[in-house]
Amino acid sequence: MFRWIFLILVMGGVAFFFLNEYVPFKSQGNSLEIPKQGKVIEQPGNGENAKNGNGKSPEGPKTSPVSRPGINQPLVIPNARITAVERQDVPSEKEGKLLFMGTDVKPAREVPEKDKFAFRVGFLALELAEGEKVAPADEVKIPRLQGKKFRRWKEADPIEPGKVVLEFETKVFYKLEAGDDVKEGQLVGLVNPIMALDDLSIKSARLDASEADRRSLEKTRDEAHKRFQQQSLLRQKGAGSEEDYRAAELFWRRYIEEERGKAALVVQSQRELNASLNSLQMHDIRSSIPGVIKAIYKNRGEAVKNLEPVLQVQNRTRLRVEGLMEIQDARTIQRDSKVIVEPTQPEQPRLVLRGHLQDITSVCVFKGDSTLIISGSEDQTVRGWNPQTGEQLWTMACKTAVRSLGCGAGPNGYALAGKHDGSLLIFKPGNIKEAARDSLDRHKGSVNSISVSPDGETAISGGEDHAICVWKLSTGELISRFEGAHKAAITSICFSSPGHVVTAGKDNSIHWWAFENGKIGKLLSSIDKRSGDIARPGVSPNGKYVLVDQGKEIRFLSLEGRHIEGMIQDLTGSSSFSTFAVFSPDGRTILTNGGGDGKVQIWRTPLENKRPAELRQFIWGGGASTCGAFSPDGQFVVTGTQDHQILVWEVPSKEEVENMLIGTVRLIEPFLDSNTRQIRIWADLDNPGWIHPGSTATLVIPGAHVAGFRLP
């Protein structure tokens, strides 16, 4: 008995030792008991991590592999490539000499006379049945066959003997060029069909001959049948011999079989004619899809081989956007999910206004009885331009360089030119014959920015002297001067509302001032430590927001609460924004200068719960842009450049601004790209009509509950 008790005690001791040595801790409520030194603790939430000899888990923690700027933020894929989903290298189905690359459908463009040519082509005409009606365009008149009416043979029409005629006509064709639209089934080229036409003529004659043989034999068969019937009657009366009866029956049955053979030959001839007709049609080169000609590979007179492509057609109605993404992001996206597509749309100016001799320093658009572009330059002139024709309407000499412009509105509205010597030139663009006058006072340095009050009675200016001046426009009198508004030169000044003024300076600050009774009041708010290069940041038309540049971002900051309502980032650009950023009159878009990239951009603002996005890139190969402005009605944009030009640009349509383009993810490739080690993603979308295959776009994949925009 004592042996058993001893054995139990020994086993209990071993068990106690084991528990103390190998069980690291035990939970007591929310506290943890510390294990012995050198043991690995399994932290709550890590699962059952197996321990290796180094005390480390061989597998990392299982976390969500999302690489986004922040929680629930969209994933942005820049520089995605746009291609046409449906495209075709249109082949020649016959080998031979290419007679022309052209079409009998007049292109939408103006075709020069040298690109028009007449050509004699063959076709089948079908004789009309009695009482059959036909459209005038399909009716064919054949002078050599008077008394008969014909129409053009169509694909589904039967080929009946004696009813079809090979006819020729001379048609006008138009040379095709890359960029021309073509429809499905439209003729785009012709391989020499002379052999096919001869074969068609032979097969048509053979069909008629076969039918003539069949009809002749049919009559012979009918005659043999009559003779057989006569012999049958004679036999019944006992007057005819059995031999004559058998001979008549033999001839009758023989002609029945021969007539069937001739009928089969007619069918064979019909099929041969149909095959010949198909062969002739195969000399026509036709596009099997609608679209735009991307490239033409062959020219008139060149030899083509069977199934050799002669041109490429792209159907632009359905597009594919292809981008690359990190593998950890690809795992968070499902096929058929919705994405936002933001195409890059570079454009050339609608008008180029030439006349200035030095850099353009400022532009504005005046709206009176008519619309007028006003420009100022280092060449010491202010000039007026017609925005529709580009005609220069007038020029005013200023005796010193012009640094800034400001415009009022209405037929009697004023405009001002701020000059390098600190004075202002005041004039009426709607009545340019009325003498312009200089201000009665001046800044102690150049006038860098001007803004006319909403009532058009006063103007404010900011200059190199750090001061704000208030002017009475009707007399040019200085109403008030506010010294030391900034610690450095003022670069921008603007009425945000009748009672408020916003200024920006070279001290990297933006100030919001009260304005009352023609004087600058107290400082309401200040934004310091800007780190961008935008000298003239814009204020929204409702006076609630100001554009603040911070590095490569433009932030939309509320003036009252100083809340960031959204921001714009140029993911495709290599440099920061610079010089200017101005709001459109409706506040839905802004115009920015891309700095060293040499481009000006229009962006959708993030206000009104819209996702900010680039809508246009304005490309000018000359000098960089120095200034920019919207027309008062928002119908166009005007910019000035260092190479002395004023450029007029078209703005995006209302639909483009208000509506986002939505695509559908069709492919998340399960393989890494060999060059970039990234995953390829495809999204398809319908072309609204203004996207061009070959351009680029930004793909935006929304996170969950992303503020600022929704997908349908």
DOPARO-955608 format. One line per 3 residues: number of its first residue (from 1); for each residue x, y, z of C-alpha. Coordinates in nm, 2 decimals, padded with zeros to 4 digits, always signed. Layout:
BEGIN
NUM) X/Y/Z | ...
//
This chain:
BEGIN
1) +00.00/+00.00/+00.00 | +00.28/+00.24/+00.09 | +00.44/+00.15/-00.24
4) +00.13/+00.28/-00.42 | +00.12/+00.60/-00.21 | +00.49/+00.66/-00.29
7) +00.43/+00.61/-00.66 | +00.14/+00.86/-00.66 | +00.35/+01.12/-00.48
10) +00.63/+01.08/-00.73 | +00.40/+01.11/-01.03 | +00.24/+01.42/-00.87
13) +00.58/+01.58/-00.83 | +00.67/+01.52/-01.19 | +00.34/+01.67/-01.30
16) +00.40/+01.98/-01.09 | +00.75/+02.03/-01.22 | +00.62/+01.99/-01.58
19) +00.35/+02.25/-01.53 | +00.58/+02.51/-01.38 | +00.85/+02.45/-01.64
22) +00.65/+02.45/-01.97 | +00.32/+02.64/-01.91 | +00.43/+03.01/-01.96
25) +00.14/+03.20/-01.80 | -00.22/+03.18/-01.70 | -00.48/+03.46/-01.74
28) -00.63/+03.61/-01.43 | -00.90/+03.85/-01.55 | -00.72/+04.13/-01.74
31) -00.37/+04.07/-01.59 | -00.10/+03.84/-01.71 | +00.13/+03.63/-01.49
34) +00.49/+03.68/-01.60 | +00.66/+03.36/-01.72 | +01.01/+03.25/-01.65
37) +01.29/+03.43/-01.82 | +01.38/+03.32/-02.17 | +01.03/+03.19/-02.26
40) +00.83/+03.32/-02.55 | +00.49/+03.47/-02.46 | +00.20/+03.41/-02.70
43) +00.02/+03.75/-02.72 | -00.36/+03.76/-02.73 | -00.49/+03.79/-03.08
46) -00.19/+03.63/-03.26 | -00.35/+03.29/-03.29 | -00.16/+02.97/-03.23
49) +00.19/+03.07/-03.33 | +00.43/+02.78/-03.35 | +00.77/+02.86/-03.20
52) +01.10/+02.78/-03.36 | +01.43/+02.76/-03.20 | +01.48/+03.14/-03.20
55) +01.16/+03.20/-03.02 | +01.00/+03.35/-03.33 | +00.69/+03.26/-03.52
58) +00.77/+03.12/-03.86 | +00.46/+03.30/-04.01 | +00.40/+03.68/-03.96
61) +00.08/+03.82/-03.82 | -00.22/+03.78/-04.04 | -00.31/+04.15/-04.11
64) -00.51/+04.30/-04.39 | -00.27/+04.38/-04.69 | -00.41/+04.72/-04.78
67) -00.17/+05.00/-04.89 | -00.38/+05.31/-04.90 | -00.30/+05.67/-04.78
70) -00.54/+05.62/-04.49 | -00.82/+05.42/-04.36 | -01.10/+05.38/-04.61
73) -00.92/+05.61/-04.86 | -00.94/+05.53/-05.23 | -00.66/+05.35/-05.41
76) -00.53/+05.56/-05.70 | -00.35/+05.41/-06.00 | -00.20/+05.69/-06.22
79) -00.09/+05.66/-06.58 | -00.32/+05.37/-06.67 | -00.34/+05.31/-07.05
82) -00.66/+05.34/-07.25 | -00.72/+05.11/-07.54 | -01.01/+05.01/-07.76
85) -01.17/+04.68/-07.65 | -01.27/+04.60/-08.01 | -01.02/+04.65/-08.29
88) -00.96/+04.48/-08.62 | -00.67/+04.45/-08.87 | -00.89/+04.45/-09.18
91) -00.76/+04.19/-09.42 | -00.78/+04.14/-09.79 | -00.96/+03.81/-09.86
94) -00.80/+03.79/-10.21 | -00.45/+03.84/-10.33 | -00.38/+04.07/-10.61
97) -00.32/+04.44/-10.70 | -00.49/+04.69/-10.47 | -00.68/+04.93/-10.69
100) -00.76/+05.18/-10.42 | -00.80/+05.24/-10.05 | -01.12/+05.43/-10.04
103) -01.49/+05.42/-09.99 | -01.81/+05.52/-10.17 | -01.94/+05.69/-09.85
106) -01.83/+06.05/-09.83 | -01.62/+06.11/-09.51 | -01.73/+06.37/-09.26
109) -01.43/+06.58/-09.34 | -01.38/+06.80/-09.65 | -01.22/+06.58/-09.92
112) -00.99/+06.76/-10.17 | -01.05/+06.70/-10.53 | -00.73/+06.51/-10.58
115) -00.86/+06.25/-10.33 | -01.17/+06.19/-10.53 | -01.17/+05.94/-10.82
118) -01.42/+05.76/-11.04 | -01.40/+05.38/-11.10 | -01.61/+05.14/-11.31
121) -01.74/+04.85/-11.09 | -01.96/+04.55/-11.17 | -02.27/+04.43/-10.99
124) -02.56/+04.19/-11.04 | -02.90/+04.32/-11.14 | -03.21/+04.12/-11.07
127) -03.52/+04.14/-11.30 | -03.83/+04.26/-11.12 | -04.13/+04.03/-11.09
130) -04.46/+04.16/-11.22 | -04.60/+04.41/-10.98 | -04.29/+04.42/-10.76
133) -04.21/+04.76/-10.62 | -03.86/+04.88/-10.54 | -03.70/+05.19/-10.38
136) -03.57/+05.44/-10.63 | -03.21/+05.40/-10.50 | -03.22/+05.03/-10.58
139) -03.37/+05.06/-10.92 | -03.14/+04.99/-11.22 | -03.20/+05.09/-11.58
142) -03.03/+04.88/-11.84 | -03.07/+05.05/-12.19 | -02.99/+04.73/-12.39
145) -03.28/+04.55/-12.22 | -03.58/+04.78/-12.29 | -03.91/+04.68/-12.15
148) -03.76/+04.51/-11.84 | -03.71/+04.65/-11.50 | -03.42/+04.56/-11.27
151) -03.30/+04.62/-10.92 | -02.97/+04.56/-10.74 | -02.92/+04.21/-10.63
154) -02.91/+04.17/-10.25 | -02.75/+03.90/-10.03 | -03.07/+03.71/-09.96
157) -03.21/+03.72/-10.31 | -03.24/+03.39/-10.50 | -03.04/+03.36/-10.82
160) -03.29/+03.25/-11.09 | -03.20/+03.16/-11.44 | -03.27/+03.44/-11.69
163) -03.34/+03.68/-11.41 | -02.99/+03.81/-11.33 | -02.77/+04.03/-11.54
166) -02.41/+04.14/-11.49 | -02.40/+04.52/-11.52 | -02.14/+04.79/-11.48
169) -02.15/+05.15/-11.34 | -01.91/+05.43/-11.27 | -01.90/+05.54/-10.91
172) -01.72/+05.81/-10.72 | -01.48/+05.70/-10.44 | -01.31/+05.89/-10.17
175) -00.96/+05.83/-10.05 | -00.95/+05.72/-09.68 | -00.71/+05.86/-09.42
178) -00.63/+05.77/-09.07 | -00.89/+05.92/-08.84 | -01.19/+05.87/-09.08
181) -01.50/+05.70/-08.94 | -01.62/+05.38/-09.10 | -01.94/+05.18/-09.04
184) -01.98/+04.80/-09.01 | -01.96/+04.64/-09.35 | -01.84/+04.96/-09.52
187) -01.62/+04.93/-09.83 | -01.26/+05.05/-09.75 | -01.06/+04.91/-10.04
190) -01.08/+04.70/-10.36 | -00.85/+04.43/-10.50 | -00.85/+04.41/-10.88
193) -01.16/+04.19/-10.96 | -01.12/+04.16/-11.34 | -01.08/+03.78/-11.33
196) -01.37/+03.74/-11.09 | -01.59/+03.95/-11.31 | -01.50/+03.74/-11.62
199) -01.57/+03.42/-11.42 | -01.90/+03.57/-11.30 | -02.00/+03.65/-11.66
202) -01.91/+03.29/-11.77 | -02.10/+03.14/-11.48 | -02.40/+03.36/-11.55
205) -02.41/+03.25/-11.92 | -02.36/+02.88/-11.81 | -02.66/+02.91/-11.59
208) -02.88/+03.05/-11.87 | -02.75/+02.77/-12.10 | -02.83/+02.51/-11.84
211) -03.18/+02.64/-11.80 | -03.23/+02.65/-12.18 | -03.12/+02.28/-12.20
214) -03.35/+02.19/-11.92 | -03.65/+02.37/-12.08 | -03.58/+02.21/-12.41
217) -03.56/+01.87/-12.26 | -03.87/+01.94/-12.06 | -04.06/+01.99/-12.38
220) -03.91/+01.67/-12.52 | -04.02/+01.49/-12.21 | -04.37/+01.63/-12.24
223) -04.39/+01.52/-12.61 | -04.27/+01.17/-12.52 | -04.54/+01.16/-12.25
226) -04.81/+01.24/-12.51 | -04.68/+00.97/-12.75 | -04.68/+00.72/-12.46
229) -05.04/+00.81/-12.38 | -05.14/+00.76/-12.75 | -04.97/+00.42/-12.76
232) -05.14/+00.33/-12.44 | -05.49/+00.41/-12.59 | -05.41/+00.22/-12.90
235) -05.30/-00.08/-12.70 | -05.62/-00.07/-12.50 | -05.82/-00.08/-12.83
238) -05.60/-00.36/-12.96 | -05.47/-00.15/-13.25 | -05.11/-00.09/-13.13
241) -04.83/-00.33/-13.09 | -04.67/-00.42/-12.76 | -04.33/-00.32/-12.90
244) -04.45/+00.03/-12.99 | -04.60/+00.07/-12.65 | -04.28/-00.04/-12.47
247) -04.07/+00.19/-12.69 | -04.29/+00.49/-12.62 | -04.28/+00.42/-12.24
250) -03.90/+00.38/-12.26 | -03.85/+00.71/-12.44 | -04.08/+00.89/-12.19
253) -03.91/+00.76/-11.88 | -03.57/+00.83/-12.04 | -03.66/+01.19/-12.09
256) -03.79/+01.22/-11.74 | -03.45/+01.12/-11.60 | -03.27/+01.34/-11.85
259) -03.48/+01.63/-11.75 | -03.40/+01.57/-11.39 | -03.03/+01.56/-11.48
262) -03.07/+01.90/-11.66 | -03.25/+02.04/-11.35 | -02.96/+01.92/-11.13
265) -02.72/+02.10/-11.37 | -02.92/+02.42/-11.33 | -02.89/+02.39/-10.96
268) -02.52/+02.33/-11.00 | -02.49/+02.63/-11.22 | -02.67/+02.84/-10.97
271) -02.43/+02.73/-10.70 | -02.13/+02.80/-10.92 | -02.27/+03.14/-11.00
274) -02.33/+03.21/-10.63 | -01.97/+03.09/-10.56 | -01.84/+03.32/-10.83
277) -02.04/+03.61/-10.69 | -01.90/+03.54/-10.34 | -01.55/+03.54/-10.49
280) -01.62/+03.87/-10.66 | -01.74/+04.02/-10.33 | -01.43/+03.89/-10.15
283) -01.23/+04.14/-10.37 | -01.41/+04.41/-10.17 | -01.23/+04.50/-09.85
286) -01.48/+04.58/-09.58 | -01.46/+04.65/-09.21 | -01.65/+04.41/-09.00
289) -01.67/+04.65/-08.70 | -01.77/+05.02/-08.68 | -01.50/+05.26/-08.57
292) -01.22/+05.49/-08.66 | -00.92/+05.41/-08.89 | -00.61/+05.39/-08.67
295) -00.36/+05.31/-08.94 | -00.34/+05.23/-09.31 | -00.08/+04.97/-09.41
298) -00.12/+04.95/-09.79 | -00.15/+05.21/-10.06 | -00.30/+05.22/-10.41
301) -00.12/+05.00/-10.66 | +00.05/+04.78/-10.41 | +00.03/+04.40/-10.41
304) -00.16/+04.22/-10.13 | -00.15/+03.86/-10.02 | -00.44/+03.65/-09.91
307) -00.56/+03.76/-09.56 | -00.29/+04.03/-09.54 | -00.41/+04.33/-09.32
310) -00.44/+04.65/-09.52 | -00.57/+04.88/-09.24 | -00.66/+04.89/-08.87
313) -01.00/+05.00/-08.73 | -01.07/+05.07/-08.37 | -01.42/+05.07/-08.22
316) -01.40/+05.36/-07.97 | -01.75/+05.31/-07.82 | -01.61/+05.05/-07.57
319) -01.28/+05.12/-07.40 | -01.04/+04.94/-07.17 | -00.83/+05.10/-06.90
322) -00.52/+04.90/-06.80 | -00.30/+04.98/-06.50 | -00.06/+04.82/-06.26
325) -00.10/+04.78/-05.89 | +00.08/+04.63/-05.59 | -00.01/+04.27/-05.52
328) -00.13/+04.35/-05.17 | -00.38/+04.59/-05.31 | -00.50/+04.35/-05.58
331) -00.62/+04.11/-05.31 | -00.87/+04.37/-05.18 | -01.05/+04.42/-05.52
334) -01.32/+04.20/-05.66 | -01.40/+04.14/-06.03 | -01.70/+04.34/-06.16
337) -01.65/+04.60/-05.89 | -01.69/+04.97/-05.99 | -01.41/+05.21/-06.03
340) -01.37/+05.58/-06.13 | -01.19/+05.66/-06.45 | -01.03/+06.00/-06.49
343) -00.89/+06.04/-06.84 | -00.60/+06.27/-06.92 | -00.71/+06.51/-07.19
346) -00.44/+06.73/-07.34 | -00.56/+07.01/-07.57 | -00.42/+07.28/-07.79
349) -00.54/+07.64/-07.76 | -00.84/+07.75/-07.96 | -00.69/+08.08/-08.04
352) -00.34/+08.23/-08.02 | -00.33/+08.61/-07.98 | +00.00/+08.76/-08.10
355) +00.10/+09.13/-08.07 | +00.29/+09.18/-07.74 | +00.67/+09.21/-07.77
358) +00.77/+09.08/-07.42 | +00.64/+08.85/-07.14 | +00.27/+08.86/-07.06
361) +00.23/+08.95/-06.69 | -00.15/+08.96/-06.65 | -00.48/+08.89/-06.82
364) -00.84/+08.94/-06.74 | -01.18/+08.91/-06.92 | -01.42/+09.21/-06.92
367) -01.79/+09.16/-06.97 | -01.98/+09.46/-07.09 | -02.20/+09.49/-07.40
370) -01.96/+09.23/-07.54 | -01.68/+09.02/-07.41 | -01.32/+09.15/-07.42
373) -00.98/+09.00/-07.33 | -00.74/+09.25/-07.17 | -00.37/+09.17/-07.15
376) -00.08/+09.35/-06.99 | +00.29/+09.30/-07.06 | +00.65/+09.39/-06.99
379) +00.64/+09.57/-07.32 | +00.46/+09.86/-07.14 | +00.13/+09.82/-07.31
382) -00.23/+09.71/-07.23 | -00.42/+09.55/-07.52 | -00.78/+09.45/-07.59
385) -00.87/+09.15/-07.80 | -01.18/+08.99/-07.95 | -01.21/+08.64/-07.79
388) -01.40/+08.50/-08.09 | -01.18/+08.61/-08.38 | -00.85/+08.69/-08.20
391) -00.85/+09.04/-08.35 | -00.65/+09.31/-08.16 | -00.90/+09.59/-08.10
394) -00.69/+09.86/-07.93 | -00.36/+09.93/-07.76 | -00.27/+10.16/-07.47
397) +00.08/+10.27/-07.39 | +00.17/+10.28/-07.02 | +00.53/+10.42/-07.02
400) +00.64/+10.14/-06.78 | +00.59/+09.77/-06.75 | +00.24/+09.64/-06.66
403) +00.24/+09.41/-06.36 | -00.13/+09.34/-06.29 | -00.49/+09.39/-06.42
406) -00.83/+09.41/-06.25 | -01.17/+09.42/-06.42 | -01.52/+09.53/-06.32
409) -01.83/+09.45/-06.52 | -02.10/+09.62/-06.72 | -02.09/+09.87/-07.01
412) -01.96/+10.14/-06.78 | -01.74/+09.92/-06.57 | -01.38/+10.01/-06.50
415) -01.06/+09.82/-06.55 | -00.72/+09.90/-06.39 | -00.36/+09.83/-06.49
418) -00.11/+09.81/-06.21 | +00.23/+09.94/-06.32 | +00.59/+09.89/-06.23
421) +00.63/+10.25/-06.10 | +00.35/+10.20/-05.84 | +00.07/+10.39/-06.02
424) -00.25/+10.26/-06.16 | -00.40/+10.33/-06.50 | -00.79/+10.35/-06.48
427) -01.00/+10.31/-06.80 | -01.33/+10.19/-06.93 | -01.30/+09.89/-07.17
430) -01.66/+09.93/-07.28 | -01.58/+10.29/-07.39 | -01.22/+10.29/-07.48
433) -01.24/+10.63/-07.65 | -01.30/+10.79/-07.30 | -00.96/+10.91/-07.18
436) -00.78/+10.68/-06.94 | -00.63/+10.84/-06.63 | -00.36/+10.76/-06.38
439) -00.43/+10.73/-06.01 | -00.37/+11.04/-05.80 | -00.13/+10.85/-05.57
442) +00.08/+10.54/-05.60 | +00.25/+10.25/-05.42 | +00.62/+10.26/-05.32
445) +00.70/+09.98/-05.57 | +00.53/+09.78/-05.84 | +00.15/+09.70/-05.81
448) +00.14/+09.32/-05.81 | -00.24/+09.26/-05.78 | -00.57/+09.44/-05.82
451) -00.93/+09.36/-05.74 | -01.25/+09.56/-05.82 | -01.52/+09.56/-05.55
454) -01.85/+09.38/-05.63 | -02.03/+09.71/-05.67 | -01.77/+09.84/-05.91
457) -01.71/+10.16/-05.72 | -01.38/+10.09/-05.56 | -01.07/+09.89/-05.61
460) -00.80/+09.75/-05.39 | -00.43/+09.69/-05.48 | -00.14/+09.52/-05.32
463) +00.22/+09.59/-05.40 | +00.59/+09.54/-05.34 | +00.57/+09.79/-05.05
466) +00.37/+09.54/-04.83 | +00.08/+09.79/-04.84 | -00.29/+09.77/-04.94
469) -00.44/+10.07/-05.11 | -00.81/+10.14/-05.16 | -00.91/+10.36/-05.47
472) -01.22/+10.54/-05.58 | -01.26/+10.45/-05.94 | -01.46/+10.74/-06.07
475) -01.18/+10.99/-05.97 | -00.87/+10.78/-05.92 | -00.84/+10.91/-05.56
478) -00.67/+10.71/-05.29 | -00.93/+10.64/-05.02 | -00.70/+10.47/-04.77
481) -00.37/+10.30/-04.73 | -00.29/+10.01/-04.50 | +00.08/+09.97/-04.44
484) +00.25/+09.65/-04.33 | -00.03/+09.41/-04.43 | +00.24/+09.15/-04.49
487) +00.60/+09.11/-04.39 | +00.70/+09.09/-04.76 | +00.56/+09.19/-05.09
490) +00.19/+09.13/-05.15 | +00.14/+08.90/-05.45 | -00.24/+08.86/-05.45
493) -00.54/+09.05/-05.33 | -00.91/+08.97/-05.38 | -01.25/+09.07/-05.25
496) -01.40/+08.75/-05.11 | -01.72/+08.93/-05.03 | -01.83/+09.30/-05.01
499) -01.70/+09.31/-04.65 | -01.39/+09.09/-04.67 | -01.06/+09.09/-04.84
502) -00.81/+08.80/-04.89 | -00.44/+08.87/-04.95 | -00.13/+08.66/-05.01
505) +00.23/+08.76/-04.98 | +00.59/+08.65/-05.03 | +00.61/+08.59/-04.66
508) +00.42/+08.26/-04.73 | +00.11/+08.37/-04.55 | -00.25/+08.43/-04.65
511) -00.46/+08.69/-04.45 | -00.83/+08.74/-04.43 | -00.93/+09.10/-04.35
514) -01.25/+09.28/-04.26 | -01.33/+09.56/-04.51 | -01.57/+09.85/-04.42
517) -01.62/+10.21/-04.54 | -01.33/+10.19/-04.78 | -01.08/+10.07/-04.52
520) -00.90/+09.75/-04.43 | -01.02/+09.65/-04.08 | -00.90/+09.39/-03.84
523) -00.72/+09.07/-03.93 | -00.98/+08.79/-03.90 | -00.76/+08.49/-03.98
526) -00.41/+08.41/-04.10 | -00.26/+08.11/-04.26 | +00.11/+08.09/-04.23
529) +00.40/+07.87/-04.34 | +00.28/+07.79/-04.69 | +00.54/+07.58/-04.87
532) +00.43/+07.61/-05.23 | +00.50/+07.84/-05.53 | +00.16/+07.98/-05.60
535) +00.18/+08.36/-05.59 | -00.18/+08.42/-05.67 | -00.41/+08.17/-05.48
538) -00.78/+08.19/-05.57 | -01.08/+08.25/-05.35 | -01.41/+08.07/-05.42
541) -01.69/+08.29/-05.57 | -01.90/+08.24/-05.26 | -01.61/+08.37/-05.05
544) -01.60/+08.07/-04.82 | -01.28/+07.90/-04.94 | -00.93/+07.99/-05.03
547) -00.67/+07.78/-05.22 | -00.36/+07.70/-05.01 | -00.06/+07.54/-05.17
550) +00.14/+07.30/-04.96 | +00.42/+07.12/-05.14 | +00.27/+06.93/-05.43
553) -00.09/+06.98/-05.30 | -00.35/+07.25/-05.33 | -00.58/+07.25/-05.03
556) -00.93/+07.39/-05.01 | -00.94/+07.57/-04.68 | -01.25/+07.73/-04.53
559) -01.18/+08.09/-04.43 | -01.40/+08.09/-04.12 | -01.33/+07.75/-03.96
562) -01.00/+07.69/-04.13 | -01.11/+07.33/-04.21 | -00.96/+07.15/-04.51
565) -01.26/+07.06/-04.73 | -01.05/+06.87/-04.98 | -00.73/+06.87/-05.17
568) -00.58/+06.83/-05.52 | -00.27/+06.63/-05.60 | -00.11/+06.60/-05.94
571) +00.00/+06.24/-05.94 | +00.12/+06.25/-06.30 | +00.33/+06.57/-06.28
574) +00.69/+06.59/-06.18 | +00.69/+06.93/-06.03 | +00.48/+07.14/-05.79
577) +00.20/+07.38/-05.88 | +00.32/+07.74/-05.94 | +00.23/+08.10/-06.02
580) -00.16/+08.09/-06.00 | -00.46/+07.89/-05.90 | -00.80/+08.05/-05.97
583) -01.16/+07.94/-05.94 | -01.41/+07.93/-06.22 | -01.71/+08.17/-06.18
586) -01.94/+07.88/-06.06 | -01.67/+07.75/-05.82 | -01.69/+07.40/-05.96
589) -01.35/+07.40/-06.13 | -01.01/+07.56/-06.08 | -00.73/+07.66/-06.32
592) -00.37/+07.58/-06.21 | -00.03/+07.62/-06.36 | +00.19/+07.31/-06.36
595) +00.52/+07.49/-06.32 | +00.82/+07.32/-06.48 | +00.59/+07.07/-06.66
598) +00.48/+07.35/-06.90 | +00.11/+07.27/-06.87 | -00.20/+07.44/-06.74
601) -00.47/+07.22/-06.59 | -00.84/+07.25/-06.51 | -00.96/+07.05/-06.21
604) -01.29/+06.95/-06.07 | -01.31/+07.09/-05.71 | -01.38/+06.86/-05.41
607) -01.66/+07.10/-05.31 | -02.02/+06.99/-05.34 | -01.92/+06.63/-05.25
610) -01.74/+06.57/-05.58 | -01.41/+06.39/-05.61 | -01.14/+06.62/-05.73
613) -00.99/+06.52/-06.06 | -00.80/+06.67/-06.36 | -01.04/+06.75/-06.64
616) -00.80/+06.91/-06.89 | -00.44/+06.96/-06.97 | -00.36/+07.27/-07.17
619) -00.04/+07.21/-07.36 | +00.17/+07.49/-07.51 | +00.52/+07.42/-07.64
622) +00.64/+07.77/-07.61 | +00.71/+07.96/-07.29 | +00.57/+07.88/-06.95
625) +00.24/+08.03/-06.84 | +00.26/+08.34/-06.62 | -00.11/+08.42/-06.56
628) -00.46/+08.29/-06.62 | -00.83/+08.38/-06.59 | -01.18/+08.25/-06.66
631) -01.43/+08.44/-06.86 | -01.71/+08.58/-06.64 | -01.96/+08.33/-06.79
634) -01.71/+08.04/-06.76 | -01.72/+07.96/-07.13 | -01.34/+07.99/-07.19
637) -01.01/+08.03/-07.03 | -00.73/+08.27/-07.12 | -00.36/+08.24/-07.02
640) -00.05/+08.45/-07.09 | +00.30/+08.31/-07.15 | +00.66/+08.40/-07.13
643) +00.69/+08.38/-07.51 | +00.46/+08.69/-07.55 | +00.14/+08.49/-07.65
646) -00.21/+08.51/-07.51 | -00.39/+08.17/-07.54 | -00.76/+08.10/-07.54
649) -00.88/+07.76/-07.44 | -01.20/+07.56/-07.44 | -01.34/+07.45/-07.10
652) -01.49/+07.11/-07.02 | -01.86/+07.07/-07.07 | -02.11/+07.08/-06.78
655) -02.16/+06.70/-06.81 | -01.78/+06.64/-06.78 | -01.76/+06.85/-06.46
658) -02.07/+06.71/-06.29 | -02.04/+06.34/-06.39 | -01.77/+06.09/-06.30
661) -01.69/+05.82/-06.55 | -01.76/+05.48/-06.40 | -01.59/+05.16/-06.52
664) -01.62/+04.79/-06.43 | -01.32/+04.57/-06.33 | -01.30/+04.29/-06.58
667) -00.96/+04.14/-06.50 | -00.73/+04.12/-06.21 | -00.44/+03.92/-06.35
670) -00.31/+03.64/-06.12 | +00.05/+03.69/-06.24 | +00.32/+03.95/-06.16
673) +00.44/+04.17/-06.44 | +00.80/+04.06/-06.52 | +00.93/+04.42/-06.53
676) +00.75/+04.60/-06.25 | +00.66/+04.30/-06.03 | +00.31/+04.44/-06.01
679) -00.04/+04.30/-06.09 | -00.23/+04.41/-06.40 | -00.59/+04.53/-06.37
682) -00.84/+04.60/-06.64 | -01.15/+04.81/-06.63 | -01.40/+04.85/-06.91
685) -01.62/+05.16/-06.97 | -01.84/+05.31/-07.24 | -01.68/+05.60/-07.42
688) -01.88/+05.93/-07.37 | -01.75/+06.04/-07.71 | -01.44/+06.25/-07.62
691) -01.19/+05.98/-07.49 | -00.92/+05.87/-07.74 | -00.77/+05.53/-07.73
694) -00.39/+05.55/-07.66 | -00.43/+05.82/-07.40 | -00.38/+05.77/-07.03
697) -00.61/+05.79/-06.73 | -00.61/+05.76/-06.35 | -00.79/+05.47/-06.20
700) -00.96/+05.53/-05.87 | -01.07/+05.24/-05.66 | -01.29/+05.36/-05.37
703) -01.24/+05.24/-05.02 | -01.53/+05.16/-04.80 | -01.74/+05.46/-04.70
706) -01.51/+05.71/-04.88 | -01.63/+06.06/-04.80 | -01.67/+06.30/-05.09
709) -01.81/+06.08/-05.36 | -02.03/+05.77/-05.42 | -02.04/+05.51/-05.69
712) -02.37/+05.41/-05.84
//
